[in-house]
Amino acid sequence: MVPPDPYFQPELMETKRPTTPAAEEILGGYFPVLDHGFVSLVDYMGSDEDVERAARVSYGYGTRKVSQTRGLIRYLRRHHHTTPSEMVELKFHCAMPMFVARQWIRHRMVSVNEYSGRYSLMPLLFYKPDRDHFALQSPDNHQGRRSEPASAELYAKAIAHWDRVREEASSGYRWMVEEEVARELARIDLPLSTYTQWYWKIDLHNLFHFLTLRVDPHAQWEIQEFARVMAGMLKRVAPLSYEAWIDYNVRAQPMSRGEMDLLRRLLDADAEGVRPREGGGSLALEDFKEFGLAPREAREFIQKLQPADVPDYELDVSLMRRAEDMAAELEEAVPGSFE
């Protein structure tokens, strides 16, 4: 795993490119995620102003009021005009367990370069869930876990099992490398809990899509942790676009034909506004069948109408670590026998 180079000092010079002070503050800093993972914003191109200029095909810079930029960005987001957002790009350096990477890589509209175990030796770092996030299978969600943790006794047994399996896998990896077995073969028994890393570059439009799915409470908790940190970085690069994403994606809910028909039944809407229908009353779940909604759809519709908190993915800058510190941790995870 190639660590950040602590000796690389790029020449500082004045730039004519638009920058965001809040993004510059965290550029190249490393934010820990899970037990051995991290996310770093290593570069970005563009900001909210670039979204506006792309939409207007204008070369002017600094001549628009913030309120005008905000209004246009919100209009674009509200009406699904996505190409202006594709003009802004963010590049991340991330380290995550392999099972998280396999979920992550399903988002294909990116440029990605992953660490190669064929070329480099693997630091033996493994993800270990903490007690609060070790849970039994959910009876309702076939791809998720229960909200409450499993028993302490079962967790202790799982820890003992993980320690045993990972020690055996690590010993086998060391032995094969020492015997000069090809690295591409020596790695094959390492578990999915092993950490990998990559550079991941994505435009703003596709980042919105990734984050909308991965900050959602239904996503696996581990990948939510990465998405929340990345959302905090996005907030610093393009705060107006971030605000529109929260309002029109994270807190908004799509409505099906049946749901819209149901709302029309409950509400009167005309040019003067919207008001409850006289004698509309309330509907039971069985009444929703009239609108083509199955019981599960009916429950989901009711959930959409519940008040929701506004998430704030503000970064805790006090947690930011230097590239040198992350490099040292990775180097320590490579056994001395590999040298």
Secondary structure as GFF3:
##gff-version 3
##sequence-region A 1 339
A	DSSP	alpha_helix	21	26	.	.	.	ID=ss1
A	DSSP	beta_strand	30	33	.	.	.	ID=ss2
A	DSSP	beta_strand	37	45	.	.	.	ID=ss3
A	DSSP	alpha_helix	48	56	.	.	.	ID=ss4
A	DSSP	alpha_helix	66	78	.	.	.	ID=ss5
A	DSSP	three_ten_helix	83	87	.	.	.	ID=ss6
A	DSSP	beta_strand	89	97	.	.	.	ID=ss7
A	DSSP	alpha_helix	98	104	.	.	.	ID=ss8
A	DSSP	beta_strand	111	114	.	.	.	ID=ss9
A	DSSP	three_ten_helix	131	133	.	.	.	ID=ss10
A	DSSP	alpha_helix	152	178	.	.	.	ID=ss11
A	DSSP	alpha_helix	183	186	.	.	.	ID=ss12
A	DSSP	beta_strand	195	203	.	.	.	ID=ss13
A	DSSP	alpha_helix	204	214	.	.	.	ID=ss14
A	DSSP	alpha_helix	221	237	.	.	.	ID=ss15
A	DSSP	alpha_helix	239	245	.	.	.	ID=ss16
A	DSSP	pi_helix	246	250	.	.	.	ID=ss17
A	DSSP	alpha_helix	257	266	.	.	.	ID=ss18
A	DSSP	beta_strand	267	270	.	.	.	ID=ss19
A	DSSP	beta_strand	273	276	.	.	.	ID=ss20
A	DSSP	three_ten_helix	285	291	.	.	.	ID=ss21
A	DSSP	alpha_helix	295	304	.	.	.	ID=ss22
A	DSSP	three_ten_helix	317	319	.	.	.	ID=ss23
A	DSSP	alpha_helix	323	332	.	.	.	ID=ss24
A	DSSP	three_ten_helix	336	338	.	.	.	ID=ss25
###
